Amino acid sequence: MDGTFLFGLYIGLTVVGVLAPMLAGAFRVGRGDLVRPALIGVFGALAVLIVVESLFEEGSRYPTLKGQTFLIGVLSLLAAAVLSWAVYETLRARARGYEPSRRGVYTGVVVATAVFAVAQGGLLPAQFLTATARAATGEGASLQPLVEIVLGLSTATVVGILLFQILLRIRPDRWFSAVAYGLLAVNAAGMLAHAVGNLQVADVLGGTGEPVYSVYAEIPPDSWYGTVLTGLLGFQYAPNTFQVTVWFLYLIPAVLLVLAPIKFGRSVGGHGGRGKDGRW
């Protein structure tokens, strides 16, 4: 498949892989109104990245490769932290019941998750999008790259909608929580491993070493299934020992928390994670 299409698919999947489970969880507790704020967060974050990328380019003081790698590492680390916060707040809501005083917190956590789902890639998505748009204008312009990246993003959107619909149909609620928030936990673990790898390349962390495994031959990065694995689940092709250790140290307790949520307190009025009106 063409690299431009696959990159557009990858960018889209990194976002929908996080948003689909989060918004499905919001719908299950009557917060369908969070779709609009989440989409505003996605497009707002992308707009900010494009503006920042344009300012760097116009000023001819673009960050070095090491600087960009460091930025991606930090943003991936923050994205993993925000996603962990999102899972915690959701499980807390389901365990303690409806708390009107925290309504704004639930809205904020969904918007923050949407923002960092986009921001985790640093300036790279913005660079690619602006370069593609530039190639479609001016002398010798070609619409093919722009069409391909739009098709990639559109395909990712369709995948996200299908994932969202599938999650909504999972019964009972405990199985929904296990699948939806398990996916978020896997995503967060992948973000952490990605952050560690980038911070190692930027010489902030040591211990790069030899990879624990390498599956470049079995799962080519330029294949559609390789793109789906990396985009939706944060799959690593050749992680080192540090990355694998961080991945497991995060994922195991996170999955245990999802499968058997800590009782943060008694449910209010026996409504579990919902209020009398079925909303957070």
PASETOR-777544 format. One record per residue (C-alpha): y negated, z, x; residue in three letters; residue number from 1. Coordinates in nm, 4 decimals. Each point is the difference from the previous one (the first is absolute). Layout:
N
<atom v="Y" w="Z" u="X" residuo="Ala" num="NUM"/>
...
END
This chain:
280
<atom v="0.0000" w="0.0000" u="0.0000" residuo="Met" num="1"/>
<atom v="-0.3585" w="-0.0542" u="0.1097" residuo="Asp" num="2"/>
<atom v="-0.1546" w="0.2893" u="0.1913" residuo="Gly" num="3"/>
<atom v="-0.3183" w="-0.0004" u="-0.2088" residuo="Thr" num="4"/>
<atom v="0.1934" w="0.0434" u="-0.3242" residuo="Phe" num="5"/>
<atom v="0.2145" w="0.2753" u="0.1527" residuo="Leu" num="6"/>
<atom v="-0.3026" w="0.1858" u="0.1326" residuo="Phe" num="7"/>
<atom v="-0.1639" w="-0.0128" u="-0.3427" residuo="Gly" num="8"/>
<atom v="0.3275" w="0.1248" u="-0.1484" residuo="Leu" num="9"/>
<atom v="0.0147" w="0.2809" u="0.2576" residuo="Tyr" num="10"/>
<atom v="-0.3580" w="0.1148" u="-0.0662" residuo="Ile" num="11"/>
<atom v="0.0646" w="0.0045" u="-0.3736" residuo="Gly" num="12"/>
<atom v="0.3329" w="0.1826" u="0.0263" residuo="Leu" num="13"/>
<atom v="-0.1458" w="0.2800" u="0.2145" residuo="Thr" num="14"/>
<atom v="-0.2368" w="0.0718" u="-0.2890" residuo="Val" num="15"/>
<atom v="0.2263" w="-0.0507" u="-0.3045" residuo="Val" num="16"/>
<atom v="0.2837" w="0.1903" u="0.1666" residuo="Gly" num="17"/>
<atom v="-0.2207" w="0.3084" u="-0.0220" residuo="Val" num="18"/>
<atom v="-0.1957" w="-0.0721" u="-0.3181" residuo="Leu" num="19"/>
<atom v="0.2932" w="-0.0969" u="-0.2249" residuo="Ala" num="20"/>
<atom v="0.1787" w="0.3395" u="0.0275" residuo="Pro" num="21"/>
<atom v="-0.3290" w="0.1927" u="-0.0171" residuo="Met" num="22"/>
<atom v="-0.1230" w="-0.1791" u="-0.3118" residuo="Leu" num="23"/>
<atom v="0.3444" w="0.0161" u="-0.1628" residuo="Ala" num="24"/>
<atom v="-0.0138" w="0.3767" u="0.0501" residuo="Gly" num="25"/>
<atom v="-0.3486" w="0.0070" u="-0.1519" residuo="Ala" num="26"/>
<atom v="0.1186" w="-0.1940" u="-0.3051" residuo="Phe" num="27"/>
<atom v="0.2943" w="0.2347" u="-0.0484" residuo="Arg" num="28"/>
<atom v="-0.2398" w="0.2907" u="-0.0424" residuo="Val" num="29"/>
<atom v="-0.2514" w="-0.1852" u="-0.2165" residuo="Gly" num="30"/>
<atom v="-0.2513" w="-0.0973" u="0.2693" residuo="Arg" num="31"/>
<atom v="-0.0039" w="-0.3745" u="-0.0474" residuo="Gly" num="32"/>
<atom v="-0.3783" w="0.0215" u="0.0337" residuo="Asp" num="33"/>
<atom v="0.0472" w="0.0319" u="0.3779" residuo="Leu" num="34"/>
<atom v="0.0863" w="-0.3698" u="0.0413" residuo="Val" num="35"/>
<atom v="-0.3651" w="-0.1090" u="0.0063" residuo="Arg" num="36"/>
<atom v="-0.1154" w="0.2617" u="0.2569" residuo="Pro" num="37"/>
<atom v="0.3005" w="-0.0887" u="0.2180" residuo="Ala" num="38"/>
<atom v="-0.0850" w="-0.3715" u="-0.0076" residuo="Leu" num="39"/>
<atom v="-0.3635" w="0.0800" u="0.0783" residuo="Ile" num="40"/>
<atom v="0.1244" w="0.1997" u="0.2985" residuo="Gly" num="41"/>
<atom v="0.2117" w="-0.2937" u="0.1212" residuo="Val" num="42"/>
<atom v="-0.2737" w="-0.2627" u="-0.0239" residuo="Phe" num="43"/>
<atom v="-0.2682" w="0.2408" u="0.1204" residuo="Gly" num="44"/>
<atom v="0.1976" w="0.0859" u="0.3139" residuo="Ala" num="45"/>
<atom v="0.0678" w="-0.3676" u="0.0681" residuo="Leu" num="46"/>
<atom v="-0.3704" w="-0.0840" u="-0.0447" residuo="Ala" num="47"/>
<atom v="-0.1018" w="0.2740" u="0.2456" residuo="Val" num="48"/>
<atom v="0.2505" w="-0.1252" u="0.2590" residuo="Leu" num="49"/>
<atom v="-0.1293" w="-0.3571" u="-0.0362" residuo="Ile" num="50"/>
<atom v="-0.3612" w="0.1166" u="0.0417" residuo="Val" num="51"/>
<atom v="0.0862" w="0.2072" u="0.3076" residuo="Val" num="52"/>
<atom v="0.1961" w="-0.2897" u="0.1501" residuo="Glu" num="53"/>
<atom v="-0.2941" w="-0.2360" u="-0.0620" residuo="Ser" num="54"/>
<atom v="-0.2451" w="0.2415" u="0.1624" residuo="Leu" num="55"/>
<atom v="0.2176" w="0.0301" u="0.3091" residuo="Phe" num="56"/>
<atom v="0.0341" w="-0.3764" u="0.0212" residuo="Glu" num="57"/>
<atom v="-0.3724" w="-0.0667" u="-0.0391" residuo="Glu" num="58"/>
<atom v="-0.0866" w="0.2637" u="0.2547" residuo="Gly" num="59"/>
<atom v="0.2430" w="-0.1475" u="0.2539" residuo="Ser" num="60"/>
<atom v="0.1230" w="0.3512" u="0.0764" residuo="Arg" num="61"/>
<atom v="0.3435" w="-0.0177" u="-0.1499" residuo="Tyr" num="62"/>
<atom v="0.2310" w="0.2932" u="0.0761" residuo="Pro" num="63"/>
<atom v="0.2509" w="-0.0568" u="0.2781" residuo="Thr" num="64"/>
<atom v="0.3666" w="-0.0486" u="-0.0863" residuo="Leu" num="65"/>
<atom v="0.0666" w="0.3584" u="0.1051" residuo="Lys" num="66"/>
<atom v="-0.2895" w="0.1190" u="-0.2175" residuo="Gly" num="67"/>
<atom v="0.1330" w="-0.1897" u="-0.3017" residuo="Gln" num="68"/>
<atom v="0.3484" w="0.1390" u="0.0601" residuo="Thr" num="69"/>
<atom v="-0.1422" w="0.3520" u="0.0152" residuo="Phe" num="70"/>
<atom v="-0.1896" w="-0.0598" u="-0.3261" residuo="Leu" num="71"/>
<atom v="0.3145" w="-0.1241" u="-0.1767" residuo="Ile" num="72"/>
<atom v="0.1908" w="0.3028" u="0.1292" residuo="Gly" num="73"/>
<atom v="-0.2603" w="0.2447" u="-0.1312" residuo="Val" num="74"/>
<atom v="-0.0288" w="-0.1753" u="-0.3369" residuo="Leu" num="75"/>
<atom v="0.3800" w="-0.0093" u="-0.0382" residuo="Ser" num="76"/>
<atom v="0.0106" w="0.3711" u="0.0786" residuo="Leu" num="77"/>
<atom v="-0.2659" w="0.0697" u="-0.2635" residuo="Leu" num="78"/>
<atom v="0.1816" w="-0.2243" u="-0.2497" residuo="Ala" num="79"/>
<atom v="0.3216" w="0.1985" u="0.0496" residuo="Ala" num="80"/>
<atom v="-0.1921" w="0.3263" u="-0.0487" residuo="Ala" num="81"/>
<atom v="-0.1652" w="-0.1251" u="-0.3210" residuo="Val" num="82"/>
<atom v="0.3328" w="-0.1269" u="-0.1344" residuo="Leu" num="83"/>
<atom v="0.1622" w="0.3365" u="0.0749" residuo="Ser" num="84"/>
<atom v="-0.2857" w="0.1706" u="-0.1844" residuo="Trp" num="85"/>
<atom v="0.0539" w="-0.2345" u="-0.2942" residuo="Ala" num="86"/>
<atom v="0.3704" w="0.0837" u="-0.0237" residuo="Val" num="87"/>
<atom v="-0.0733" w="0.3719" u="0.0315" residuo="Tyr" num="88"/>
<atom v="-0.2642" w="-0.0053" u="-0.2747" residuo="Glu" num="89"/>
<atom v="0.2266" w="-0.1967" u="-0.2326" residuo="Thr" num="90"/>
<atom v="0.2953" w="0.2340" u="0.0472" residuo="Leu" num="91"/>
<atom v="-0.2312" w="0.2985" u="-0.0367" residuo="Arg" num="92"/>
<atom v="-0.1282" w="-0.1362" u="-0.3302" residuo="Ala" num="93"/>
<atom v="0.3505" w="-0.0523" u="-0.1323" residuo="Arg" num="94"/>
<atom v="0.1055" w="0.3510" u="0.1053" residuo="Ala" num="95"/>
<atom v="-0.3038" w="0.2005" u="-0.1151" residuo="Arg" num="96"/>
<atom v="-0.1088" w="-0.1913" u="-0.3042" residuo="Gly" num="97"/>
<atom v="-0.3332" w="-0.1280" u="-0.1175" residuo="Tyr" num="98"/>
<atom v="-0.3053" w="0.1327" u="0.1828" residuo="Glu" num="99"/>
<atom v="-0.3246" w="-0.1526" u="-0.1311" residuo="Pro" num="100"/>
<atom v="-0.1879" w="0.1355" u="0.3010" residuo="Ser" num="101"/>
<atom v="0.2034" w="-0.2281" u="0.2268" residuo="Arg" num="102"/>
<atom v="-0.0464" w="-0.3176" u="-0.2037" residuo="Arg" num="103"/>
<atom v="-0.2548" w="-0.1297" u="0.2509" residuo="Gly" num="104"/>
<atom v="0.2393" w="0.0789" u="0.2860" residuo="Val" num="105"/>
<atom v="0.2704" w="-0.2212" u="-0.1508" residuo="Tyr" num="106"/>
<atom v="-0.2483" w="-0.2833" u="-0.0418" residuo="Thr" num="107"/>
<atom v="-0.1232" w="0.0454" u="0.3551" residuo="Gly" num="108"/>
<atom v="0.3465" w="0.0013" u="0.1508" residuo="Val" num="109"/>
<atom v="0.0935" w="-0.3300" u="-0.1682" residuo="Val" num="110"/>
<atom v="-0.3254" w="-0.1660" u="0.1136" residuo="Val" num="111"/>
<atom v="0.0391" w="0.1353" u="0.3548" residuo="Ala" num="112"/>
<atom v="0.3562" w="-0.1290" u="0.0106" residuo="Thr" num="113"/>
<atom v="-0.1199" w="-0.3459" u="-0.1087" residuo="Ala" num="114"/>
<atom v="-0.2755" w="-0.0017" u="0.2640" residuo="Val" num="115"/>
<atom v="0.2277" w="0.0991" u="0.2876" residuo="Phe" num="116"/>
<atom v="0.2762" w="-0.2348" u="-0.1127" residuo="Ala" num="117"/>
<atom v="-0.2474" w="-0.2753" u="0.0925" residuo="Val" num="118"/>
<atom v="-0.1668" w="0.1746" u="0.2953" residuo="Ala" num="119"/>
<atom v="0.3256" w="0.0759" u="0.1852" residuo="Gln" num="120"/>
<atom v="-0.0004" w="-0.3536" u="0.1399" residuo="Gly" num="121"/>
<atom v="-0.3383" w="0.0495" u="0.1669" residuo="Gly" num="122"/>
<atom v="-0.2151" w="-0.3095" u="0.0484" residuo="Leu" num="123"/>
<atom v="0.2957" w="-0.2378" u="0.0332" residuo="Leu" num="124"/>
<atom v="0.0229" w="-0.0958" u="-0.3716" residuo="Pro" num="125"/>
<atom v="-0.3781" w="-0.0498" u="-0.0110" residuo="Ala" num="126"/>
<atom v="0.0140" w="-0.2190" u="0.3133" residuo="Gln" num="127"/>
<atom v="0.2740" w="-0.2128" u="-0.1479" residuo="Phe" num="128"/>
<atom v="-0.1678" w="-0.0394" u="-0.3384" residuo="Leu" num="129"/>
<atom v="-0.3401" w="-0.0921" u="0.1460" residuo="Thr" num="130"/>
<atom v="0.1575" w="-0.2428" u="0.2480" residuo="Ala" num="131"/>
<atom v="0.1938" w="-0.1654" u="-0.2825" residuo="Thr" num="132"/>
<atom v="-0.3132" w="-0.0300" u="-0.2156" residuo="Ala" num="133"/>
<atom v="-0.1918" w="-0.1425" u="0.2964" residuo="Arg" num="134"/>
<atom v="0.2715" w="-0.2596" u="0.0591" residuo="Ala" num="135"/>
<atom v="-0.0459" w="-0.1216" u="-0.3581" residuo="Ala" num="136"/>
<atom v="-0.3677" w="-0.0869" u="0.0557" residuo="Thr" num="137"/>
<atom v="-0.1996" w="-0.2032" u="0.2457" residuo="Gly" num="138"/>
<atom v="0.1026" w="-0.3002" u="0.2072" residuo="Glu" num="139"/>
<atom v="0.3717" w="-0.0769" u="0.0046" residuo="Gly" num="140"/>
<atom v="0.0576" w="0.2542" u="-0.2758" residuo="Ala" num="141"/>
<atom v="0.3465" w="0.0499" u="-0.1458" residuo="Ser" num="142"/>
<atom v="0.0836" w="0.1856" u="-0.3182" residuo="Leu" num="143"/>
<atom v="0.3653" w="0.0419" u="0.0941" residuo="Gln" num="144"/>
<atom v="-0.0324" w="0.3382" u="0.1809" residuo="Pro" num="145"/>
<atom v="-0.2117" w="0.1415" u="-0.2837" residuo="Leu" num="146"/>
<atom v="0.2473" w="-0.1222" u="-0.2631" residuo="Val" num="147"/>
<atom v="0.2919" w="0.1473" u="0.1949" residuo="Glu" num="148"/>
<atom v="-0.1575" w="0.3428" u="0.0429" residuo="Ile" num="149"/>
<atom v="-0.0976" w="0.0072" u="-0.3691" residuo="Val" num="150"/>
<atom v="0.3589" w="-0.0892" u="-0.0897" residuo="Leu" num="151"/>
<atom v="0.1244" w="0.2791" u="0.2276" residuo="Gly" num="152"/>
<atom v="-0.2315" w="0.2563" u="-0.1606" residuo="Leu" num="153"/>
<atom v="0.0909" w="-0.1268" u="-0.3481" residuo="Ser" num="154"/>
<atom v="0.3723" w="0.0290" u="0.0746" residuo="Thr" num="155"/>
<atom v="-0.0516" w="0.3567" u="0.1200" residuo="Ala" num="156"/>
<atom v="-0.1903" w="0.0773" u="-0.3194" residuo="Thr" num="157"/>
<atom v="0.2900" w="-0.1308" u="-0.2104" residuo="Val" num="158"/>
<atom v="0.2434" w="0.2130" u="0.2025" residuo="Val" num="159"/>
<atom v="-0.2231" w="0.3032" u="-0.0570" residuo="Gly" num="160"/>
<atom v="-0.0151" w="-0.0580" u="-0.3761" residuo="Ile" num="161"/>
<atom v="0.3793" w="-0.0405" u="-0.0178" residuo="Leu" num="162"/>
<atom v="0.0530" w="0.3185" u="0.2037" residuo="Leu" num="163"/>
<atom v="-0.2455" w="0.1839" u="-0.2255" residuo="Phe" num="164"/>
<atom v="0.1813" w="-0.1164" u="-0.3150" residuo="Gln" num="165"/>
<atom v="0.3435" w="0.0867" u="0.1416" residuo="Ile" num="166"/>
<atom v="-0.1139" w="0.3505" u="0.0943" residuo="Leu" num="167"/>
<atom v="-0.1451" w="0.0613" u="-0.3463" residuo="Leu" num="168"/>
<atom v="0.3389" w="-0.0731" u="-0.1547" residuo="Arg" num="169"/>
<atom v="0.1927" w="0.2545" u="0.2063" residuo="Ile" num="170"/>
<atom v="0.1363" w="0.2883" u="-0.2062" residuo="Arg" num="171"/>
<atom v="0.0200" w="0.2974" u="0.0079" residuo="Pro" num="172"/>
<atom v="-0.3158" w="0.1321" u="0.1691" residuo="Asp" num="173"/>
<atom v="0.1847" w="0.1621" u="0.2891" residuo="Arg" num="174"/>
<atom v="0.1454" w="-0.3372" u="0.0997" residuo="Trp" num="175"/>
<atom v="-0.3423" w="-0.1591" u="-0.0296" residuo="Phe" num="176"/>
<atom v="-0.1466" w="0.2659" u="0.2309" residuo="Ser" num="177"/>
<atom v="0.2814" w="-0.0445" u="0.2514" residuo="Ala" num="178"/>
<atom v="-0.0465" w="-0.3787" u="0.0195" residuo="Val" num="179"/>
<atom v="-0.3804" w="-0.0284" u="-0.0293" residuo="Ala" num="180"/>
<atom v="-0.0970" w="0.2874" u="0.2264" residuo="Tyr" num="181"/>
<atom v="0.2941" w="-0.0717" u="0.2300" residuo="Gly" num="182"/>
<atom v="-0.1524" w="-0.3460" u="0.0557" residuo="Leu" num="183"/>
<atom v="-0.3353" w="0.1610" u="0.0776" residuo="Leu" num="184"/>
<atom v="0.1659" w="0.2382" u="0.2462" residuo="Ala" num="185"/>
<atom v="0.1708" w="-0.2921" u="0.1787" residuo="Val" num="186"/>
<atom v="-0.3352" w="-0.1809" u="0.0129" residuo="Asn" num="187"/>
<atom v="-0.1744" w="0.3047" u="0.1457" residuo="Ala" num="188"/>
<atom v="0.2739" w="0.0395" u="0.2633" residuo="Ala" num="189"/>
<atom v="-0.0431" w="-0.3662" u="0.0938" residuo="Gly" num="190"/>
<atom v="-0.3774" w="0.0464" u="0.0270" residuo="Met" num="191"/>
<atom v="0.0509" w="0.2968" u="0.2332" residuo="Leu" num="192"/>
<atom v="0.2410" w="-0.1950" u="0.2210" residuo="Ala" num="193"/>
<atom v="-0.2456" w="-0.2922" u="0.0029" residuo="His" num="194"/>
<atom v="-0.2855" w="0.2348" u="0.0912" residuo="Ala" num="195"/>
<atom v="0.1992" w="0.1524" u="0.2868" residuo="Val" num="196"/>
<atom v="0.0859" w="-0.3449" u="0.1364" residuo="Gly" num="197"/>
<atom v="-0.3629" w="-0.1141" u="-0.0047" residuo="Asn" num="198"/>
<atom v="-0.1299" w="0.3216" u="0.1557" residuo="Leu" num="199"/>
<atom v="0.2591" w="-0.0379" u="0.2752" residuo="Gln" num="200"/>
<atom v="-0.1165" w="-0.3561" u="0.0691" residuo="Val" num="201"/>
<atom v="-0.3598" w="0.1288" u="0.0055" residuo="Ala" num="202"/>
<atom v="0.1057" w="0.2569" u="0.2662" residuo="Asp" num="203"/>
<atom v="-0.0867" w="0.2935" u="-0.2262" residuo="Val" num="204"/>
<atom v="0.3637" w="0.1092" u="-0.0218" residuo="Leu" num="205"/>
<atom v="0.2629" w="-0.0381" u="0.2666" residuo="Gly" num="206"/>
<atom v="0.3701" w="-0.0685" u="-0.0221" residuo="Gly" num="207"/>
<atom v="0.0261" w="-0.3679" u="-0.0906" residuo="Thr" num="208"/>
<atom v="0.3307" w="-0.0478" u="0.1836" residuo="Gly" num="209"/>
<atom v="0.2831" w="-0.2290" u="-0.1021" residuo="Glu" num="210"/>
<atom v="0.0567" w="-0.0730" u="-0.3697" residuo="Pro" num="211"/>
<atom v="0.2754" w="0.1938" u="-0.1751" residuo="Val" num="212"/>
<atom v="0.1095" w="-0.3264" u="-0.1615" residuo="Tyr" num="213"/>
<atom v="-0.1290" w="-0.3541" u="-0.0341" residuo="Ser" num="214"/>
<atom v="0.0706" w="-0.2254" u="-0.2980" residuo="Val" num="215"/>
<atom v="-0.2325" w="-0.2897" u="0.0748" residuo="Tyr" num="216"/>
<atom v="0.2977" w="-0.2374" u="0.0124" residuo="Ala" num="217"/>
<atom v="0.1658" w="0.1313" u="-0.3169" residuo="Glu" num="218"/>
<atom v="-0.3236" w="0.0340" u="-0.2022" residuo="Ile" num="219"/>
<atom v="-0.2537" w="-0.2543" u="0.1304" residuo="Pro" num="220"/>
<atom v="-0.3630" w="0.1101" u="-0.0528" residuo="Pro" num="221"/>
<atom v="-0.0820" w="-0.3506" u="-0.1274" residuo="Asp" num="222"/>
<atom v="0.2596" w="0.0215" u="-0.2791" residuo="Ser" num="223"/>
<atom v="-0.0837" w="0.0883" u="-0.3585" residuo="Trp" num="224"/>
<atom v="0.2427" w="0.2924" u="-0.0050" residuo="Tyr" num="225"/>
<atom v="-0.1406" w="0.1381" u="0.3250" residuo="Gly" num="226"/>
<atom v="-0.3480" w="-0.0195" u="-0.1512" residuo="Thr" num="227"/>
<atom v="0.1167" w="0.1774" u="-0.3160" residuo="Val" num="228"/>
<atom v="0.1640" w="0.2812" u="0.1996" residuo="Leu" num="229"/>
<atom v="-0.3037" w="0.0590" u="0.2205" residuo="Thr" num="230"/>
<atom v="-0.2509" w="-0.0356" u="-0.2829" residuo="Gly" num="231"/>
<atom v="0.1723" w="0.2064" u="-0.2686" residuo="Leu" num="232"/>
<atom v="0.1749" w="0.2638" u="0.2124" residuo="Leu" num="233"/>
<atom v="-0.1787" w="0.0040" u="0.3349" residuo="Gly" num="234"/>
<atom v="0.3159" w="-0.1149" u="0.1798" residuo="Phe" num="235"/>
<atom v="-0.0145" w="0.0072" u="0.3830" residuo="Gln" num="236"/>
<atom v="0.1744" w="-0.2752" u="0.1974" residuo="Tyr" num="237"/>
<atom v="0.0318" w="0.1804" u="0.3339" residuo="Ala" num="238"/>
<atom v="-0.1166" w="0.3630" u="-0.0217" residuo="Pro" num="239"/>
<atom v="0.0118" w="0.2301" u="0.3001" residuo="Asn" num="240"/>
<atom v="0.1410" w="0.3519" u="0.0026" residuo="Thr" num="241"/>
<atom v="-0.3331" w="0.1627" u="-0.0874" residuo="Phe" num="242"/>
<atom v="-0.0454" w="-0.2227" u="-0.3052" residuo="Gln" num="243"/>
<atom v="0.3535" w="0.0556" u="-0.1266" residuo="Val" num="244"/>
<atom v="-0.0335" w="0.3771" u="0.0485" residuo="Thr" num="245"/>
<atom v="-0.3280" w="0.0131" u="-0.1919" residuo="Val" num="246"/>
<atom v="0.1476" w="-0.2187" u="-0.2756" residuo="Trp" num="247"/>
<atom v="0.2980" w="0.2307" u="-0.0542" residuo="Phe" num="248"/>
<atom v="-0.1975" w="0.3242" u="0.0410" residuo="Leu" num="249"/>
<atom v="-0.2333" w="-0.1134" u="-0.2770" residuo="Tyr" num="250"/>
<atom v="0.2419" w="-0.1753" u="-0.2343" residuo="Leu" num="251"/>
<atom v="0.2781" w="0.2579" u="-0.0260" residuo="Ile" num="252"/>
<atom v="-0.2140" w="0.2920" u="-0.1273" residuo="Pro" num="253"/>
<atom v="-0.2105" w="-0.2400" u="-0.2113" residuo="Ala" num="254"/>
<atom v="0.3065" w="-0.1396" u="-0.1784" residuo="Val" num="255"/>
<atom v="0.1389" w="0.3520" u="-0.0506" residuo="Leu" num="256"/>
<atom v="-0.3318" w="0.0983" u="-0.1579" residuo="Leu" num="257"/>
<atom v="0.0111" w="-0.3029" u="-0.2290" residuo="Val" num="258"/>
<atom v="0.3604" w="0.0566" u="-0.1055" residuo="Leu" num="259"/>
<atom v="-0.0414" w="0.3755" u="-0.0508" residuo="Ala" num="260"/>
<atom v="-0.3748" w="0.0674" u="-0.0405" residuo="Pro" num="261"/>
<atom v="-0.1217" w="0.3405" u="0.1106" residuo="Ile" num="262"/>
<atom v="-0.0977" w="0.2085" u="-0.3014" residuo="Lys" num="263"/>
<atom v="-0.3712" w="0.0353" u="0.0542" residuo="Phe" num="264"/>
<atom v="-0.0259" w="0.2182" u="-0.3068" residuo="Gly" num="265"/>
<atom v="0.1228" w="0.0326" u="-0.3556" residuo="Arg" num="266"/>
<atom v="-0.0490" w="-0.2881" u="-0.2346" residuo="Ser" num="267"/>
<atom v="-0.2744" w="0.0554" u="-0.2500" residuo="Val" num="268"/>
<atom v="0.1248" w="0.0203" u="-0.3543" residuo="Gly" num="269"/>
<atom v="0.3277" w="-0.1676" u="0.0966" residuo="Gly" num="270"/>
<atom v="-0.1658" w="-0.3408" u="0.0380" residuo="His" num="271"/>
<atom v="0.1126" w="-0.0523" u="0.3601" residuo="Gly" num="272"/>
<atom v="-0.2377" w="-0.2373" u="0.1786" residuo="Gly" num="273"/>
<atom v="-0.1972" w="-0.0853" u="-0.3141" residuo="Arg" num="274"/>
<atom v="-0.2455" w="0.1631" u="-0.2295" residuo="Gly" num="275"/>
<atom v="0.0231" w="0.0159" u="-0.3738" residuo="Lys" num="276"/>
<atom v="-0.1553" w="-0.3439" u="-0.0177" residuo="Asp" num="277"/>
<atom v="0.2532" w="-0.1397" u="0.2502" residuo="Gly" num="278"/>
<atom v="-0.2633" w="-0.0480" u="0.2721" residuo="Arg" num="279"/>
<atom v="-0.0622" w="0.1520" u="0.3376" residuo="Trp" num="280"/>
END
